[in-house]
Amino acid sequence: MNHNAIYALYSNVVTIDDTAGAFDAQGNKVEIDLTAVNAWVDPDTYKYQRAAEYPSIPDQLDTLYHSGLDAWKAEIKTVKDKYPKP
């Protein structure tokens, strides 16, 4: 079960058990539309993709020192262009 999708789509859900289902604050079972859950796309995905692909901070500082601000900006822009904000 995609917990992030369930929490995003069902604001009343406070706990999720992969076997038992989703529940509200009073312990009542919340019926989930699995088609909607499976179709949900995390709007922050681009952030995780960028973070994984950016050069490390030491490498970025090295680029700044040796190649200058324009070279550093170009490195960062390449990643930003590859994973644009939705």
C-alpha positions as CSV (number, residue, x, y, z in Angstrom):
1,M,0.0,0.0,0.0
2,N,1.2,3.5,-0.8
3,H,0.9,5.2,2.6
4,N,1.9,8.6,1.3
5,A,-0.9,8.5,-1.3
6,I,-3.4,7.4,1.3
7,Y,-2.5,10.1,3.7
8,A,-2.6,12.7,0.8
9,L,-6.0,11.5,-0.5
10,Y,-7.7,10.8,2.8
11,S,-7.1,13.5,5.4
12,N,-9.1,11.6,8.0
13,V,-6.7,8.6,8.0
14,V,-4.4,8.5,10.9
15,T,-3.1,4.9,10.8
16,I,-2.5,2.4,8.1
17,D,-1.9,-1.4,8.4
18,D,-1.0,-3.1,5.2
19,T,-3.1,-6.1,6.1
20,A,-6.0,-4.6,8.0
21,G,-6.4,-1.3,6.1
22,A,-6.7,2.4,6.9
23,F,-8.3,3.8,10.0
24,D,-9.4,7.2,11.3
25,A,-8.7,8.7,14.8
26,Q,-11.7,6.8,16.3
27,G,-10.4,3.5,15.0
28,N,-13.1,3.3,12.3
29,K,-12.0,1.6,9.0
30,V,-11.8,4.1,6.1
31,E,-12.7,2.7,2.7
32,I,-9.9,3.3,0.2
33,D,-10.2,3.5,-3.6
34,L,-7.1,1.6,-4.6
35,T,-7.4,2.8,-8.2
36,A,-7.0,6.4,-7.0
37,V,-4.2,5.4,-4.6
38,N,-2.3,3.6,-7.4
39,A,-2.8,6.6,-9.8
40,W,-1.6,9.2,-7.3
41,V,1.7,10.8,-8.1
42,D,3.8,12.4,-5.4
43,P,4.1,16.1,-6.2
44,D,7.5,16.2,-4.5
45,T,9.1,13.4,-6.6
46,Y,11.2,15.9,-8.5
47,K,12.8,17.0,-5.2
48,Y,13.9,13.4,-4.4
49,Q,15.2,12.9,-7.9
50,R,17.2,16.2,-7.8
51,A,18.6,15.5,-4.4
52,A,19.9,12.1,-5.5
53,E,21.5,13.5,-8.6
54,Y,23.0,16.8,-7.4
55,P,26.8,16.7,-6.9
56,S,27.9,16.4,-3.3
57,I,28.5,19.7,-1.5
58,P,32.3,19.2,-1.5
59,D,32.1,18.6,-5.2
60,Q,30.0,21.7,-5.7
61,L,32.5,23.8,-3.7
62,D,35.3,22.3,-5.7
63,T,33.6,23.4,-8.9
64,L,33.0,26.9,-7.6
65,Y,36.7,27.2,-6.5
66,H,38.3,25.8,-9.7
67,S,35.8,26.6,-12.4
68,G,33.7,29.5,-11.1
69,L,30.1,30.4,-10.5
70,D,29.0,29.9,-14.1
71,A,30.3,26.3,-14.2
72,W,28.6,25.6,-10.9
73,K,25.3,27.1,-12.1
74,A,25.5,25.0,-15.3
75,E,25.9,21.8,-13.2
76,I,22.9,22.6,-11.1
77,K,20.8,23.7,-14.0
78,T,21.4,20.4,-15.8
79,V,19.8,18.6,-12.9
80,K,17.0,21.1,-12.5
81,D,16.2,20.8,-16.3
82,K,16.2,17.0,-16.1
83,Y,13.7,17.0,-13.2
84,P,11.5,20.1,-13.6
85,K,8.9,21.2,-11.0
86,P,5.5,19.9,-12.0
